Each structure stands twice: as structure tokens, then as C-alpha cells.
Amino acid sequence: MAKIIETNERATEDIYKTHYYKTSYEKMKDLYLETLDRLNFNVVSIDDSYVEIYAEIPHMSVQAKIIEQTPVETSIDFYIDAEFIFGNKGKILKFLNTIYQELGKAFEFKGLCLHK
């Protein structure tokens, strides 16, 4: 059964809210791509014009949108489509937690939904 999750400024749960970090677009993009590689995701496309990265593994696709609000404030949101027999939500939450942990190690976390 498919499960689609989208993070955004209006989400009610913290894990699904837009996350902001003190960094630039390029630095966040580079770390995100490194993390995808460690998680064995295949990066299908990187579009710097639309600030989107599309990646996939079997049964899950992820579209990340990284927006540089200012030179020292960058946000990240996800559109995730997962189709596992069991554990769709758990696998999505594990992915999000891994990404947020990696970003938090490298960059100062500024907050959630800062520009509602």
C-alpha cells in the first residue's frame, strides 16, 4: 500500500514541518547528496533552477526541495512516496530522522516553520 508524505510549513507534527538550518544551499545540497549516497539512494535528477533533488530506492522515491532563504538560512522539505507491504510510515520516518540528524550534526538548527 502506498504512503505519501509531504513536509511543509503547515504540518502539525514536528517531523513533518519545514526544517531550517544555518547554512547555504550548496552546503546543504552537498551534505544531502552524501547522505543519500550512504543510504544507497539513486539520485535521478538535480535541478538547481528549481532547487529540487529527486532520488529513489526500490519502493521509495524522494523529492527534496532546498531553499536558501538568506545566505545563512536554508530550508528543506520533502515529498516522499513509499510503497512497502508493511512499514511505509516507519521507513519514511526513519529516512526523515536520518536526514535531520545528519543535517543537525553539520549545521546549526534554526527552527521549524519559520516563515508561515
LINSULUR-V82382 format. One record per backbone hydrogen bond with DSSP energy under -1.0 kcal/mol. NH is the residue of the N-H (numbers start at 1). CO is the residue of the C=O. If there is no record, write none. Layout:
nh-><NH & NH>
co-><CO & CO>
This chain:
nh-><3 & 5 & 7 & 8 & 11 & 16 & 17 & 19 & 20 & 21 & 22 & 23 & 28 & 29 & 30 & 31 & 32 & 33 & 34 & 35 & 36 & 37 & 38 & 39 & 40 & 41 & 42 & 44 & 45 & 47 & 52 & 53 & 54 & 55 & 56 & 57 & 60 & 61 & 62 & 63 & 64 & 65 & 66 & 67 & 69 & 69 & 70 & 73 & 74 & 75 & 76 & 77 & 79 & 80 & 81 & 82 & 83 & 91 & 92 & 93 & 94 & 95 & 96 & 97 & 98 & 99 & 100 & 101 & 102 & 103 & 104 & 105 & 106 & 107 & 110 & 111 & 113>
co-><82 & 80 & 78 & 16 & 8 & 13 & 14 & 76 & 111 & 74 & 108 & 21 & 24 & 25 & 26 & 27 & 28 & 29 & 30 & 31 & 32 & 33 & 34 & 35 & 37 & 36 & 56 & 54 & 54 & 52 & 47 & 64 & 45 & 62 & 42 & 60 & 57 & 81 & 55 & 79 & 53 & 77 & 51 & 75 & 67 & 73 & 73 & 70 & 21 & 67 & 19 & 65 & 63 & 5 & 61 & 3 & 59 & 87 & 88 & 89 & 90 & 91 & 92 & 93 & 94 & 95 & 96 & 97 & 98 & 99 & 100 & 101 & 102 & 103 & 20 & 20 & 18>
